[in-house]
Amino acid sequence: MTDEIWKRDEVDSPCVKICVIHPEEKLCIGCLRTLDEIAGWSAMTRDQRCEIMLGLAARKPRLAKRRGGRSRTHGAD
């Protein structure tokens, strides 16, 4: 028996098993995907998955922890 039948040309999920959705950004803080992307992952084509994977790093700054509890307004220095 060969293991070749178990090999697929698929893009691995970026899931790191830290499944928490950021309340404002609506992104998983573990893998940086949206709920729609997570739910639809198994039905996506390779190209769709690759497109998502290429954009994940750019989302990380949106989840950067900010110091302080108040939002700043422009000109309030």
PyMOL Python script that loads the backbone (N, CA, C, O; Angstrom):
from pymol import cmd

cmd.read_pdbstr("""\
ATOM      1  N   MET A   1       0.845  -1.178   0.000  1.00  0.00           N
ATOM      2  CA  MET A   1       0.000   0.000   0.000  1.00  0.00           C
ATOM      3  C   MET A   1       0.889   1.240   0.000  1.00  0.00           C
ATOM      4  O   MET A   1       1.949   1.261   0.626  1.00  0.00           O
ATOM      5  N   THR A   2       0.446   2.252  -0.700  1.00  0.00           N
ATOM      6  CA  THR A   2       1.239   3.474  -0.814  1.00  0.00           C
ATOM      7  C   THR A   2       0.533   4.647  -0.138  1.00  0.00           C
ATOM      8  O   THR A   2      -0.695   4.701  -0.065  1.00  0.00           O
ATOM      9  N   ASP A   3       1.324   5.561   0.342  1.00  0.00           N
ATOM     10  CA  ASP A   3       0.762   6.748   0.977  1.00  0.00           C
ATOM     11  C   ASP A   3       0.445   7.846  -0.033  1.00  0.00           C
ATOM     12  O   ASP A   3      -0.036   8.912   0.351  1.00  0.00           O
ATOM     13  N   GLU A   4       0.699   7.611  -1.280  1.00  0.00           N
ATOM     14  CA  GLU A   4       0.463   8.617  -2.310  1.00  0.00           C
ATOM     15  C   GLU A   4      -0.989   9.075  -2.346  1.00  0.00           C
ATOM     16  O   GLU A   4      -1.257  10.239  -2.643  1.00  0.00           O
ATOM     17  N   ILE A   5      -1.926   8.190  -2.052  1.00  0.00           N
ATOM     18  CA  ILE A   5      -3.328   8.594  -2.110  1.00  0.00           C
ATOM     19  C   ILE A   5      -3.675   9.603  -1.010  1.00  0.00           C
ATOM     20  O   ILE A   5      -4.691  10.290  -1.107  1.00  0.00           O
ATOM     21  N   TRP A   6      -2.848   9.699   0.025  1.00  0.00           N
ATOM     22  CA  TRP A   6      -3.105  10.621   1.112  1.00  0.00           C
ATOM     23  C   TRP A   6      -2.440  11.975   0.906  1.00  0.00           C
ATOM     24  O   TRP A   6      -2.659  12.901   1.686  1.00  0.00           O
ATOM     25  N   LYS A   7      -1.642  12.091  -0.125  1.00  0.00           N
ATOM     26  CA  LYS A   7      -0.980  13.370  -0.395  1.00  0.00           C
ATOM     27  C   LYS A   7      -1.856  14.202  -1.317  1.00  0.00           C
ATOM     28  O   LYS A   7      -2.305  13.734  -2.363  1.00  0.00           O
ATOM     29  N   ARG A   8      -2.090  15.433  -0.912  1.00  0.00           N
ATOM     30  CA  ARG A   8      -2.880  16.346  -1.716  1.00  0.00           C
ATOM     31  C   ARG A   8      -2.102  17.643  -1.896  1.00  0.00           C
ATOM     32  O   ARG A   8      -1.260  18.003  -1.074  1.00  0.00           O
ATOM     33  N   ASP A   9      -2.396  18.319  -2.966  1.00  0.00           N
ATOM     34  CA  ASP A   9      -1.778  19.605  -3.224  1.00  0.00           C
ATOM     35  C   ASP A   9      -2.708  20.684  -2.668  1.00  0.00           C
ATOM     36  O   ASP A   9      -3.353  21.413  -3.421  1.00  0.00           O
ATOM     37  N   GLU A  10      -2.765  20.772  -1.344  1.00  0.00           N
ATOM     38  CA  GLU A  10      -3.643  21.731  -0.691  1.00  0.00           C
ATOM     39  C   GLU A  10      -2.835  22.734   0.129  1.00  0.00           C
ATOM     40  O   GLU A  10      -1.735  22.443   0.599  1.00  0.00           O
ATOM     41  N   VAL A  11      -3.402  23.890   0.281  1.00  0.00           N
ATOM     42  CA  VAL A  11      -2.809  24.909   1.133  1.00  0.00           C
ATOM     43  C   VAL A  11      -3.250  24.609   2.556  1.00  0.00           C
ATOM     44  O   VAL A  11      -4.446  24.521   2.834  1.00  0.00           O
ATOM     45  N   ASP A  12      -2.292  24.454   3.453  1.00  0.00           N
ATOM     46  CA  ASP A  12      -2.616  24.177   4.850  1.00  0.00           C
ATOM     47  C   ASP A  12      -3.327  25.359   5.480  1.00  0.00           C
ATOM     48  O   ASP A  12      -3.091  26.512   5.121  1.00  0.00           O
ATOM     49  N   SER A  13      -4.190  25.057   6.412  1.00  0.00           N
ATOM     50  CA  SER A  13      -4.883  26.097   7.157  1.00  0.00           C
ATOM     51  C   SER A  13      -3.876  26.847   8.031  1.00  0.00           C
ATOM     52  O   SER A  13      -2.945  26.241   8.561  1.00  0.00           O
ATOM     53  N   PRO A  14      -4.056  28.152   8.184  1.00  0.00           N
ATOM     54  CA  PRO A  14      -3.163  28.920   9.056  1.00  0.00           C
ATOM     55  C   PRO A  14      -3.567  28.818  10.535  1.00  0.00           C
ATOM     56  O   PRO A  14      -2.979  29.490  11.382  1.00  0.00           O
ATOM     57  N   CYS A  15      -4.548  27.997  10.842  1.00  0.00           N
ATOM     58  CA  CYS A  15      -5.044  27.871  12.216  1.00  0.00           C
ATOM     59  C   CYS A  15      -3.924  27.453  13.162  1.00  0.00           C
ATOM     60  O   CYS A  15      -3.153  26.537  12.874  1.00  0.00           O
ATOM     61  N   VAL A  16      -3.852  28.152  14.306  1.00  0.00           N
ATOM     62  CA  VAL A  16      -2.865  27.835  15.336  1.00  0.00           C
ATOM     63  C   VAL A  16      -3.558  27.457  16.647  1.00  0.00           C
ATOM     64  O   VAL A  16      -2.939  27.431  17.711  1.00  0.00           O
ATOM     65  N   LYS A  17      -4.847  27.167  16.544  1.00  0.00           N
ATOM     66  CA  LYS A  17      -5.677  26.719  17.672  1.00  0.00           C
ATOM     67  C   LYS A  17      -5.777  27.765  18.781  1.00  0.00           C
ATOM     68  O   LYS A  17      -5.877  27.424  19.959  1.00  0.00           O
ATOM     69  N   ILE A  18      -5.748  29.036  18.393  1.00  0.00           N
ATOM     70  CA  ILE A  18      -6.066  30.141  19.290  1.00  0.00           C
ATOM     71  C   ILE A  18      -7.267  30.819  18.641  1.00  0.00           C
ATOM     72  O   ILE A  18      -7.129  31.815  17.932  1.00  0.00           O
ATOM     73  N   CYS A  19      -8.426  30.269  18.895  1.00  0.00           N
ATOM     74  CA  CYS A  19      -9.633  30.678  18.176  1.00  0.00           C
ATOM     75  C   CYS A  19     -10.446  31.681  18.984  1.00  0.00           C
ATOM     76  O   CYS A  19     -11.377  31.323  19.705  1.00  0.00           O
ATOM     77  N   VAL A  20     -10.068  32.944  18.841  1.00  0.00           N
ATOM     78  CA  VAL A  20     -10.755  34.032  19.517  1.00  0.00           C
ATOM     79  C   VAL A  20     -10.947  35.149  18.492  1.00  0.00           C
ATOM     80  O   VAL A  20      -9.988  35.602  17.866  1.00  0.00           O
ATOM     81  N   ILE A  21     -12.184  35.582  18.329  1.00  0.00           N
ATOM     82  CA  ILE A  21     -12.469  36.638  17.371  1.00  0.00           C
ATOM     83  C   ILE A  21     -12.360  37.995  18.066  1.00  0.00           C
ATOM     84  O   ILE A  21     -13.008  38.238  19.084  1.00  0.00           O
ATOM     85  N   HIS A  22     -11.536  38.869  17.504  1.00  0.00           N
ATOM     86  CA  HIS A  22     -11.368  40.213  18.039  1.00  0.00           C
ATOM     87  C   HIS A  22     -12.704  40.944  17.884  1.00  0.00           C
ATOM     88  O   HIS A  22     -13.267  40.966  16.789  1.00  0.00           O
ATOM     89  N   PRO A  23     -13.218  41.542  18.962  1.00  0.00           N
ATOM     90  CA  PRO A  23     -14.559  42.133  18.919  1.00  0.00           C
ATOM     91  C   PRO A  23     -14.726  43.315  17.964  1.00  0.00           C
ATOM     92  O   PRO A  23     -15.826  43.542  17.460  1.00  0.00           O
ATOM     93  N   GLU A  24     -13.674  44.059  17.710  1.00  0.00           N
ATOM     94  CA  GLU A  24     -13.785  45.218  16.824  1.00  0.00           C
ATOM     95  C   GLU A  24     -13.330  44.908  15.405  1.00  0.00           C
ATOM     96  O   GLU A  24     -13.990  45.299  14.442  1.00  0.00           O
ATOM     97  N   GLU A  25     -12.218  44.212  15.270  1.00  0.00           N
ATOM     98  CA  GLU A  25     -11.659  43.934  13.944  1.00  0.00           C
ATOM     99  C   GLU A  25     -12.327  42.747  13.255  1.00  0.00           C
ATOM    100  O   GLU A  25     -12.221  42.591  12.038  1.00  0.00           O
ATOM    101  N   LYS A  26     -13.013  41.914  14.033  1.00  0.00           N
ATOM    102  CA  LYS A  26     -13.706  40.733  13.496  1.00  0.00           C
ATOM    103  C   LYS A  26     -12.746  39.764  12.803  1.00  0.00           C
ATOM    104  O   LYS A  26     -13.090  39.137  11.802  1.00  0.00           O
ATOM    105  N   LEU A  27     -11.533  39.656  13.359  1.00  0.00           N
ATOM    106  CA  LEU A  27     -10.523  38.719  12.878  1.00  0.00           C
ATOM    107  C   LEU A  27     -10.178  37.765  14.004  1.00  0.00           C
ATOM    108  O   LEU A  27     -10.203  38.145  15.175  1.00  0.00           O
ATOM    109  N   CYS A  28      -9.854  36.527  13.658  1.00  0.00           N
ATOM    110  CA  CYS A  28      -9.353  35.586  14.652  1.00  0.00           C
ATOM    111  C   CYS A  28      -7.967  36.063  15.080  1.00  0.00           C
ATOM    112  O   CYS A  28      -7.115  36.335  14.234  1.00  0.00           O
ATOM    113  N   ILE A  29      -7.738  36.165  16.392  1.00  0.00           N
ATOM    114  CA  ILE A  29      -6.435  36.655  16.843  1.00  0.00           C
ATOM    115  C   ILE A  29      -5.335  35.616  16.634  1.00  0.00           C
ATOM    116  O   ILE A  29      -4.154  35.954  16.696  1.00  0.00           O
ATOM    117  N   GLY A  30      -5.699  34.372  16.390  1.00  0.00           N
ATOM    118  CA  GLY A  30      -4.704  33.327  16.154  1.00  0.00           C
ATOM    119  C   GLY A  30      -4.248  33.260  14.705  1.00  0.00           C
ATOM    120  O   GLY A  30      -3.051  33.298  14.420  1.00  0.00           O
ATOM    121  N   CYS A  31      -5.216  33.160  13.783  1.00  0.00           N
ATOM    122  CA  CYS A  31      -4.856  32.950  12.370  1.00  0.00           C
ATOM    123  C   CYS A  31      -5.088  34.166  11.484  1.00  0.00           C
ATOM    124  O   CYS A  31      -4.682  34.181  10.322  1.00  0.00           O
ATOM    125  N   LEU A  32      -5.747  35.195  12.037  1.00  0.00           N
ATOM    126  CA  LEU A  32      -6.001  36.463  11.341  1.00  0.00           C
ATOM    127  C   LEU A  32      -7.048  36.371  10.234  1.00  0.00           C
ATOM    128  O   LEU A  32      -7.177  37.287   9.421  1.00  0.00           O
ATOM    129  N   ARG A  33      -7.798  35.265  10.202  1.00  0.00           N
ATOM    130  CA  ARG A  33      -8.859  35.148   9.197  1.00  0.00           C
ATOM    131  C   ARG A  33     -10.182  35.669   9.751  1.00  0.00           C
ATOM    132  O   ARG A  33     -10.372  35.761  10.964  1.00  0.00           O
ATOM    133  N   THR A  34     -11.092  36.008   8.840  1.00  0.00           N
ATOM    134  CA  THR A  34     -12.444  36.395   9.225  1.00  0.00           C
ATOM    135  C   THR A  34     -13.249  35.125   9.483  1.00  0.00           C
ATOM    136  O   THR A  34     -12.829  34.029   9.110  1.00  0.00           O
ATOM    137  N   LEU A  35     -14.409  35.279  10.125  1.00  0.00           N
ATOM    138  CA  LEU A  35     -15.283  34.125  10.348  1.00  0.00           C
ATOM    139  C   LEU A  35     -15.703  33.486   9.027  1.00  0.00           C
ATOM    140  O   LEU A  35     -15.753  32.260   8.924  1.00  0.00           O
ATOM    141  N   ASP A  36     -16.004  34.297   8.021  1.00  0.00           N
ATOM    142  CA  ASP A  36     -16.388  33.756   6.712  1.00  0.00           C
ATOM    143  C   ASP A  36     -15.255  32.952   6.081  1.00  0.00           C
ATOM    144  O   ASP A  36     -15.493  31.907   5.475  1.00  0.00           O
ATOM    145  N   GLU A  37     -14.028  33.438   6.222  1.00  0.00           N
ATOM    146  CA  GLU A  37     -12.877  32.716   5.666  1.00  0.00           C
ATOM    147  C   GLU A  37     -12.663  31.396   6.394  1.00  0.00           C
ATOM    148  O   GLU A  37     -12.360  30.378   5.772  1.00  0.00           O
ATOM    149  N   ILE A  38     -12.821  31.417   7.706  1.00  0.00           N
ATOM    150  CA  ILE A  38     -12.650  30.185   8.483  1.00  0.00           C
ATOM    151  C   ILE A  38     -13.728  29.177   8.102  1.00  0.00           C
ATOM    152  O   ILE A  38     -13.431  28.008   7.855  1.00  0.00           O
ATOM    153  N   ALA A  39     -14.971  29.628   8.055  1.00  0.00           N
ATOM    154  CA  ALA A  39     -16.093  28.727   7.746  1.00  0.00           C
ATOM    155  C   ALA A  39     -16.010  28.162   6.335  1.00  0.00           C
ATOM    156  O   ALA A  39     -16.382  27.010   6.107  1.00  0.00           O
ATOM    157  N   GLY A  40     -15.532  28.948   5.399  1.00  0.00           N
ATOM    158  CA  GLY A  40     -15.496  28.505   4.010  1.00  0.00           C
ATOM    159  C   GLY A  40     -14.212  27.842   3.571  1.00  0.00           C
ATOM    160  O   GLY A  40     -14.112  27.409   2.423  1.00  0.00           O
ATOM    161  N   TRP A  41     -13.219  27.747   4.450  1.00  0.00           N
ATOM    162  CA  TRP A  41     -11.895  27.249   4.085  1.00  0.00           C
ATOM    163  C   TRP A  41     -11.929  25.909   3.364  1.00  0.00           C
ATOM    164  O   TRP A  41     -11.272  25.738   2.337  1.00  0.00           O
ATOM    165  N   SER A  42     -12.679  24.975   3.888  1.00  0.00           N
ATOM    166  CA  SER A  42     -12.671  23.620   3.303  1.00  0.00           C
ATOM    167  C   SER A  42     -13.282  23.575   1.902  1.00  0.00           C
ATOM    168  O   SER A  42     -12.992  22.657   1.135  1.00  0.00           O
ATOM    169  N   ALA A  43     -14.110  24.538   1.565  1.00  0.00           N
ATOM    170  CA  ALA A  43     -14.734  24.552   0.241  1.00  0.00           C
ATOM    171  C   ALA A  43     -14.002  25.446  -0.753  1.00  0.00           C
ATOM    172  O   ALA A  43     -14.384  25.510  -1.922  1.00  0.00           O
ATOM    173  N   MET A  44     -12.961  26.133  -0.308  1.00  0.00           N
ATOM    174  CA  MET A  44     -12.231  27.057  -1.182  1.00  0.00           C
ATOM    175  C   MET A  44     -11.285  26.334  -2.122  1.00  0.00           C
ATOM    176  O   MET A  44     -10.810  25.234  -1.838  1.00  0.00           O
ATOM    177  N   THR A  45     -11.027  26.976  -3.238  1.00  0.00           N
ATOM    178  CA  THR A  45     -10.039  26.452  -4.174  1.00  0.00           C
ATOM    179  C   THR A  45      -8.644  26.779  -3.652  1.00  0.00           C
ATOM    180  O   THR A  45      -8.480  27.588  -2.738  1.00  0.00           O
ATOM    181  N   ARG A  46      -7.663  26.147  -4.238  1.00  0.00           N
ATOM    182  CA  ARG A  46      -6.268  26.425  -3.872  1.00  0.00           C
ATOM    183  C   ARG A  46      -5.951  27.901  -4.071  1.00  0.00           C
ATOM    184  O   ARG A  46      -5.302  28.516  -3.226  1.00  0.00           O
ATOM    185  N   ASP A  47      -6.408  28.472  -5.185  1.00  0.00           N
ATOM    186  CA  ASP A  47      -6.127  29.883  -5.470  1.00  0.00           C
ATOM    187  C   ASP A  47      -6.774  30.801  -4.440  1.00  0.00           C
ATOM    188  O   ASP A  47      -6.163  31.788  -4.029  1.00  0.00           O
ATOM    189  N   GLN A  48      -7.985  30.499  -4.022  1.00  0.00           N
ATOM    190  CA  GLN A  48      -8.649  31.314  -3.005  1.00  0.00           C
ATOM    191  C   GLN A  48      -7.887  31.251  -1.680  1.00  0.00           C
ATOM    192  O   GLN A  48      -7.692  32.268  -1.016  1.00  0.00           O
ATOM    193  N   ARG A  49      -7.469  30.064  -1.313  1.00  0.00           N
ATOM    194  CA  ARG A  49      -6.703  29.910  -0.071  1.00  0.00           C
ATOM    195  C   ARG A  49      -5.377  30.658  -0.143  1.00  0.00           C
ATOM    196  O   ARG A  49      -4.983  31.323   0.815  1.00  0.00           O
ATOM    197  N   CYS A  50      -4.698  30.550  -1.266  1.00  0.00           N
ATOM    198  CA  CYS A  50      -3.413  31.251  -1.437  1.00  0.00           C
ATOM    199  C   CYS A  50      -3.596  32.758  -1.338  1.00  0.00           C
ATOM    200  O   CYS A  50      -2.773  33.445  -0.732  1.00  0.00           O
ATOM    201  N   GLU A  51      -4.657  33.273  -1.922  1.00  0.00           N
ATOM    202  CA  GLU A  51      -4.929  34.706  -1.870  1.00  0.00           C
ATOM    203  C   GLU A  51      -5.126  35.164  -0.421  1.00  0.00           C
ATOM    204  O   GLU A  51      -4.606  36.206  -0.020  1.00  0.00           O
ATOM    205  N   ILE A  52      -5.865  34.395   0.349  1.00  0.00           N
ATOM    206  CA  ILE A  52      -6.061  34.730   1.765  1.00  0.00           C
ATOM    207  C   ILE A  52      -4.742  34.670   2.512  1.00  0.00           C
ATOM    208  O   ILE A  52      -4.414  35.581   3.272  1.00  0.00           O
ATOM    209  N   MET A  53      -3.985  33.602   2.301  1.00  0.00           N
ATOM    210  CA  MET A  53      -2.706  33.438   3.001  1.00  0.00           C
ATOM    211  C   MET A  53      -1.766  34.611   2.725  1.00  0.00           C
ATOM    212  O   MET A  53      -1.064  35.071   3.626  1.00  0.00           O
ATOM    213  N   LEU A  54      -1.751  35.093   1.490  1.00  0.00           N
ATOM    214  CA  LEU A  54      -0.873  36.204   1.128  1.00  0.00           C
ATOM    215  C   LEU A  54      -1.255  37.500   1.834  1.00  0.00           C
ATOM    216  O   LEU A  54      -0.401  38.363   2.036  1.00  0.00           O
ATOM    217  N   GLY A  55      -2.507  37.651   2.210  1.00  0.00           N
ATOM    218  CA  GLY A  55      -2.953  38.883   2.849  1.00  0.00           C
ATOM    219  C   GLY A  55      -2.931  38.868   4.364  1.00  0.00           C
ATOM    220  O   GLY A  55      -3.143  39.908   4.987  1.00  0.00           O
ATOM    221  N   LEU A  56      -2.679  37.717   4.978  1.00  0.00           N
ATOM    222  CA  LEU A  56      -2.770  37.616   6.436  1.00  0.00           C
ATOM    223  C   LEU A  56      -1.759  38.497   7.174  1.00  0.00           C
ATOM    224  O   LEU A  56      -2.119  39.134   8.164  1.00  0.00           O
ATOM    225  N   ALA A  57      -0.537  38.545   6.730  1.00  0.00           N
ATOM    226  CA  ALA A  57       0.489  39.325   7.438  1.00  0.00           C
ATOM    227  C   ALA A  57       0.127  40.810   7.512  1.00  0.00           C
ATOM    228  O   ALA A  57       0.444  41.479   8.496  1.00  0.00           O
ATOM    229  N   ALA A  58      -0.523  41.313   6.496  1.00  0.00           N
ATOM    230  CA  ALA A  58      -0.903  42.723   6.477  1.00  0.00           C
ATOM    231  C   ALA A  58      -2.005  43.031   7.491  1.00  0.00           C
ATOM    232  O   ALA A  58      -2.204  44.193   7.846  1.00  0.00           O
ATOM    233  N   ARG A  59      -2.711  42.025   7.955  1.00  0.00           N
ATOM    234  CA  ARG A  59      -3.791  42.224   8.932  1.00  0.00           C
ATOM    235  C   ARG A  59      -3.273  42.321  10.368  1.00  0.00           C
ATOM    236  O   ARG A  59      -3.946  42.888  11.229  1.00  0.00           O
ATOM    237  N   LYS A  60      -2.116  41.790  10.626  1.00  0.00           N
ATOM    238  CA  LYS A  60      -1.588  41.712  11.996  1.00  0.00           C
ATOM    239  C   LYS A  60      -1.544  43.061  12.706  1.00  0.00           C
ATOM    240  O   LYS A  60      -1.919  43.126  13.876  1.00  0.00           O
ATOM    241  N   PRO A  61      -1.106  44.140  12.061  1.00  0.00           N
ATOM    242  CA  PRO A  61      -1.078  45.432  12.761  1.00  0.00           C
ATOM    243  C   PRO A  61      -2.456  45.885  13.259  1.00  0.00           C
ATOM    244  O   PRO A  61      -2.539  46.668  14.205  1.00  0.00           O
ATOM    245  N   ARG A  62      -3.512  45.415  12.647  1.00  0.00           N
ATOM    246  CA  ARG A  62      -4.862  45.789  13.083  1.00  0.00           C
ATOM    247  C   ARG A  62      -5.158  45.264  14.481  1.00  0.00           C
ATOM    248  O   ARG A  62      -6.043  45.783  15.161  1.00  0.00           O
ATOM    249  N   LEU A  63      -4.425  44.234  14.919  1.00  0.00           N
ATOM    250  CA  LEU A  63      -4.655  43.653  16.230  1.00  0.00           C
ATOM    251  C   LEU A  63      -3.606  44.064  17.252  1.00  0.00           C
ATOM    252  O   LEU A  63      -3.590  43.542  18.367  1.00  0.00           O
ATOM    253  N   ALA A  64      -2.730  44.993  16.886  1.00  0.00           N
ATOM    254  CA  ALA A  64      -1.673  45.435  17.798  1.00  0.00           C
ATOM    255  C   ALA A  64      -2.300  46.034  19.045  1.00  0.00           C
ATOM    256  O   ALA A  64      -3.244  46.821  18.967  1.00  0.00           O
ATOM    257  N   LYS A  65      -1.768  45.656  20.183  1.00  0.00           N
ATOM    258  CA  LYS A  65      -2.286  46.153  21.453  1.00  0.00           C
ATOM    259  C   LYS A  65      -1.925  47.624  21.603  1.00  0.00           C
ATOM    260  O   LYS A  65      -0.774  48.027  21.433  1.00  0.00           O
ATOM    261  N   ARG A  66      -2.931  48.398  21.922  1.00  0.00           N
ATOM    262  CA  ARG A  66      -2.716  49.825  22.111  1.00  0.00           C
ATOM    263  C   ARG A  66      -2.712  50.125  23.602  1.00  0.00           C
ATOM    264  O   ARG A  66      -3.471  49.525  24.363  1.00  0.00           O
ATOM    265  N   ARG A  67      -1.865  51.047  24.014  1.00  0.00           N
ATOM    266  CA  ARG A  67      -1.805  51.434  25.427  1.00  0.00           C
ATOM    267  C   ARG A  67      -2.861  52.487  25.702  1.00  0.00           C
ATOM    268  O   ARG A  67      -3.176  53.308  24.842  1.00  0.00           O
ATOM    269  N   GLY A  68      -3.392  52.455  26.887  1.00  0.00           N
ATOM    270  CA  GLY A  68      -4.387  53.447  27.278  1.00  0.00           C
ATOM    271  C   GLY A  68      -5.794  52.997  26.931  1.00  0.00           C
ATOM    272  O   GLY A  68      -5.985  52.141  26.067  1.00  0.00           O
ATOM    273  N   GLY A  69      -6.757  53.562  27.591  1.00  0.00           N
ATOM    274  CA  GLY A  69      -8.130  53.139  27.398  1.00  0.00           C
ATOM    275  C   GLY A  69      -8.979  54.087  26.582  1.00  0.00           C
ATOM    276  O   GLY A  69     -10.111  53.756  26.228  1.00  0.00           O
ATOM    277  N   ARG A  70      -8.449  55.274  26.274  1.00  0.00           N
ATOM    278  CA  ARG A  70      -9.248  56.244  25.533  1.00  0.00           C
ATOM    279  C   ARG A  70      -8.748  56.375  24.117  1.00  0.00           C
ATOM    280  O   ARG A  70      -7.549  56.291  23.851  1.00  0.00           O
ATOM    281  N   SER A  71      -9.688  56.583  23.208  1.00  0.00           N
ATOM    282  CA  SER A  71      -9.271  56.784  21.834  1.00  0.00           C
ATOM    283  C   SER A  71      -8.811  58.230  21.682  1.00  0.00           C
ATOM    284  O   SER A  71      -9.342  59.130  22.332  1.00  0.00           O
ATOM    285  N   ARG A  72      -7.844  58.438  20.839  1.00  0.00           N
ATOM    286  CA  ARG A  72      -7.305  59.780  20.628  1.00  0.00           C
ATOM    287  C   ARG A  72      -8.047  60.445  19.477  1.00  0.00           C
ATOM    288  O   ARG A  72      -8.409  59.798  18.495  1.00  0.00           O
ATOM    289  N   THR A  73      -8.262  61.718  19.613  1.00  0.00           N
ATOM    290  CA  THR A  73      -8.836  62.486  18.511  1.00  0.00           C
ATOM    291  C   THR A  73      -7.753  63.394  17.985  1.00  0.00           C
ATOM    292  O   THR A  73      -6.844  63.786  18.716  1.00  0.00           O
ATOM    293  N   HIS A  74      -7.852  63.721  16.736  1.00  0.00           N
ATOM    294  CA  HIS A  74      -6.850  64.596  16.121  1.00  0.00           C
ATOM    295  C   HIS A  74      -6.904  65.982  16.736  1.00  0.00           C
ATOM    296  O   HIS A  74      -7.991  66.515  16.960  1.00  0.00           O
ATOM    297  N   GLY A  75      -5.758  66.570  17.009  1.00  0.00           N
ATOM    298  CA  GLY A  75      -5.660  67.904  17.541  1.00  0.00           C
ATOM    299  C   GLY A  75      -5.868  67.992  19.049  1.00  0.00           C
ATOM    300  O   GLY A  75      -6.020  69.088  19.588  1.00  0.00           O
ATOM    301  N   ALA A  76      -5.874  66.860  19.727  1.00  0.00           N
ATOM    302  CA  ALA A  76      -6.099  66.865  21.185  1.00  0.00           C
ATOM    303  C   ALA A  76      -4.793  66.715  21.947  1.00  0.00           C
ATOM    304  O   ALA A  76      -4.751  66.006  22.952  1.00  0.00           O
ATOM    305  N   ASP A  77      -3.743  67.352  21.503  1.00  0.00           N
ATOM    306  CA  ASP A  77      -2.438  67.222  22.175  1.00  0.00           C
ATOM    307  C   ASP A  77      -2.264  68.219  23.236  1.00  0.00           C
ATOM    308  O   ASP A  77      -1.225  68.245  23.895  1.00  0.00           O
TER     309      ASP A  77
END
""", "prot")
cmd.dss("prot")
cmd.show_as("cartoon", "prot")
cmd.util.cbc("prot")
cmd.orient("prot")
